[in-house]
Amino acid sequence: MPFQVYLLECSDKSYYCGYTSDLNRRIEEHNSGRGSKYTRARRPVRLVYSEERETRSSAMKREAEIKKFSRKEKKALAIK
């Protein structure tokens, strides 16, 4: 089962990174206030980047890498 690593831009222009096995469902959860505590107060969110990973482990590792990115690096990733 493939996993998606995703980057959201929140209404306050901050970024949120996560991973999921169902990207559309997860974005709906974020926008309905059920996604995460961070995005709950920053709705609506919009998807700016995603990439597929084969395993949950590799998705988690990539998520951790992206979370360490600077704001500038996240913005560059979002432009791709």
C-alpha positions in Angstrom: 0.0 0.0 0.0 1.6 3.3 -1.0 1.8 6.3 1.3 1.7 10.0 0.6 3.9 12.6 2.3 2.2 15.9 2.0 2.8 19.6 2.7 -0.1 21.9 3.4 -0.1 25.7 3.4 -2.3 27.0 6.2 -4.4 30.2 6.2 -1.7 32.0 8.2 0.8 31.0 5.5 2.6 28.5 7.8 3.3 25.0 6.6 2.2 21.6 7.9 3.8 18.3 6.9 2.3 14.8 7.4 1.9 11.4 5.8 -1.2 9.3 5.0 -2.4 6.4 3.0 -5.5 8.4 1.7 -4.5 11.9 0.8 -8.0 13.2 -0.1 -9.5 12.0 3.1 -6.7 13.4 5.1 -7.0 16.9 3.6 -10.8 16.8 4.3 -10.0 15.9 7.9 -7.7 18.9 8.2 -10.2 21.3 6.7 -13.1 20.0 8.9 -11.1 20.5 12.1 -10.4 16.8 12.7 -7.0 16.6 11.1 -4.6 17.9 13.7 -4.5 20.4 16.5 -2.1 22.6 14.6 -4.2 22.9 11.5 -7.5 23.1 13.4 -6.8 26.8 14.2 -5.3 27.6 10.8 -8.1 26.5 8.4 -8.6 26.3 5.5 -5.5 24.5 4.4 -4.4 23.7 0.9 -2.2 21.0 -0.5 1.0 22.5 -2.0 3.1 19.4 -2.4 2.9 15.6 -2.1 5.1 12.6 -3.0 4.5 8.9 -2.9 6.5 6.5 -0.8 6.3 2.7 -0.9 6.3 2.0 2.9 5.0 3.7 6.0 8.6 3.7 7.3 10.0 5.6 4.3 7.0 8.0 4.5 7.7 8.7 8.2 11.4 9.3 7.5 10.7 11.7 4.6 8.1 13.5 6.8 10.8 14.0 9.5 13.3 15.3 6.9 10.8 17.9 5.6 9.8 19.0 9.1 13.4 19.9 9.6 13.5 22.1 6.5 13.6 25.9 6.9 10.6 27.9 5.8 12.5 28.9 2.6 13.1 25.2 1.8 9.5 24.3 2.4 8.4 27.2 0.1 10.8 26.0 -2.6 9.3 22.4 -2.3 5.8 23.9 -2.6 6.7 25.6 -5.8 7.7 22.3 -7.5 
